[in-house]
Amino acid sequence: MTTLTRRGRRAEAGRGSDKKPDGEDEAAADRELSEDDADGSKDMRLTLMEEVLLLGLKDKEGYTSFWNDCISSGLRGGILIELALRGRICLEPLSLRKKRLLERKVLLKSDAPTGDVLLDETLRHIKATEPAETVQTWIELLTGETWNPFKLQYQLRNVRERIAKALVEKGILTTEKQNFLLFDMTTHPVSNATEKQRLVRRLQESVLERWVNDPRRMDRRTLALLVLAHSSDVLENIFATLADDKYDVAMNRTKDLLDADPEVEAAKAGGAEMIWAVLAAFNKS
């Protein structure tokens, strides 16, 4: 599991209580996707998975670090959070026997298509699975980390390439071929640096100028993205351009946020259970 590191040299350094008729939760969640930009800017709407991959890509080279073995599972965690934020899935209710986040199963709330192929493919898997599985198990299944050959059907394949192609279609990445002596590889350099800079700036501001010191008051997508950036080992890419003093403040605040007890935070009103469940799963792995 990744850990937050300090800079020696910079390079190494849907609320549960609101009951709505069937179909309204996902409709409200989908509307919220186009209304939750605090500054009212015309930011391009990206999924959490697209944002994580964009943060992990080297701008000119167009690929993620060869040493990053965390981003694959981080992207799967992003899929679960994205589905929860869109009102498609949730955790089963608390019970006397199942109180902890990692003991509670992922339940289908709605199988209404999202329009995203990875999200809809995952929805079909969740709908077809009986009995239901936990968040940690779903991350493992979607990543293909299972010894059960009958469960390999749940693995999402070519996830990075499919997300990259979606970003190409949105005009943020381009597609090139690079030769690495022994093999050719398709790469996706950043072609619209403005969108990536806007994303990085938004995350930087969330722990600096707009820091609220309370996860419940944070924008849920921003909170989710910080959790996923940490889990995918791309957090350093967000803060690398900051001056040393601001870098230290940003990393300390992010560390405090990620060191919070997921069980405690998820139990609070508006605690965004799925976000904290994903963090708990990565903390355990």
C-alpha positions, 0 to 999 in steps of 0.5 A, spaced: 500 500 500 502 506 498 504 511 504 504 519 504 511 521 503 515 528 505 519 531 500 527 530 501 528 532 494 522 533 491 522 528 486 523 522 492 519 526 497 446 520 496 446 521 504 443 514 507 437 518 511 434 521 505 429 516 502 427 517 495 422 514 490 425 509 486 429 512 480 430 519 483 436 517 487 440 516 480 437 522 477 438 527 482 446 524 482 446 525 475 444 532 475 449 533 481 454 531 476 453 537 472 452 542 478 457 541 483 463 545 480 463 550 486 466 556 482 461 555 476 467 554 471 466 550 464 470 545 467 469 538 462 466 533 466 470 527 467 469 521 471 473 519 477 477 514 473 479 519 468 481 524 473 486 519 476 489 516 470 490 523 467 494 525 474 498 519 473 500 520 466 507 523 464 504 529 460 509 528 454 511 521 454 503 519 455 504 513 460 504 512 467 510 510 471 513 503 470 514 502 477 507 504 479 503 498 481 497 501 485 494 505 479 490 499 477 486 497 483 486 505 484 482 505 478 477 499 480 476 503 487 474 509 483 469 505 479 465 503 485 465 510 488 463 513 481 457 508 481 455 510 488 456 518 487 451 516 481 446 513 485 447 506 482 450 502 488 450 503 496 453 499 502 448 494 505 445 497 511 448 497 518 446 491 522 448 488 529 452 482 525 455 487 520 458 494 523 464 495 519 465 497 512 469 492 510 464 487 512 458 490 509 456 488 502 455 492 495 448 492 493 445 495 487 440 501 487 439 502 480 441 498 473 440 504 469 445 505 464 450 511 466 453 512 459 460 510 461 462 503 458 466 501 464 461 503 469 455 499 466 460 493 465 461 493 472 454 494 474 452 488 470 457 484 474 454 487 480 447 485 478 449 478 476 452 476 482 449 472 488 450 473 494 453 480 494 460 481 495 464 486 499 468 493 497 474 489 498 472 483 494 470 487 488 476 491 487 480 484 487 475 481 482 475 487 478 482 487 478 483 480 476 486 478 483 483 472 485 484 464 485 477 462 483 477 461 476 470 462 476 471 469 478 475 471 473 469 473 468 469 479 473 475 482 471 475 488 467 480 488 462 484 494 458 482 499 463 487 504 462 487 503 455 479 504 455 480 510 459 485 513 455 481 512 449 475 516 452 480 522 454 482 522 447 475 522 445 474 528 449 480 532 446 485 531 452 489 526 450 492 524 443 494 517 441 502 515 439 506 509 438 513 509 441 518 504 440 521 501 446 527 497 443 524 490 444 516 492 443 512 498 440 507 501 445 501 505 444 502 512 448 497 517 450 500 524 451 497 530 454 494 534 448 490 539 452 494 541 458 489 546 460 484 541 463 490 537 467 492 544 470 485 546 472 484 539 475 491 539 479 489 547 481 482 545 484 485 539 488 491 544 490 486 549 492 482 544 496 487 543 501 490 550 501 486 556 500 479 552 500 481 547 506 475 546 511 478 541 515 472 537 516 471 531 511 463 532 511 464 539 508 468 537 503 466 536 496 465 529 495 468 528 488 474 532 491 474 528 497 474 521 493 479 524 488 484 525 494 483 518 497 484 515 490 490 519 488 493 516 494 491 509 493 493 510 486 500 513 488 499 519 484 498 524 490 505 527 489 503 529 482 498 533 484 503 537 489 509 537 486 509 544 482 508 547 489 513 551 493 516 547 499 512 551 504 505 550 501 507 543 499 509 541 506 502 544 508 498 540 503 501 534 504 500 535 512 493 536 511 492 530 506 495 526 511 491 528 516 485 527 512 487 520 510 489 518 517 482 519 519 478 513 521 474 510 515 469 507 520 468 514 524 468 518 518 463 514 515 458 513 521 457 521 521 451 524 517 453 525 510 459 521 511 460 518 504 460 511 506 463 508 499 469 513 499 471 511 506 470 503 505 474 504 499 480 507 503 479 502 508 480 497 503 486 500 501 489 501 508 488 493 509 491 491 503 
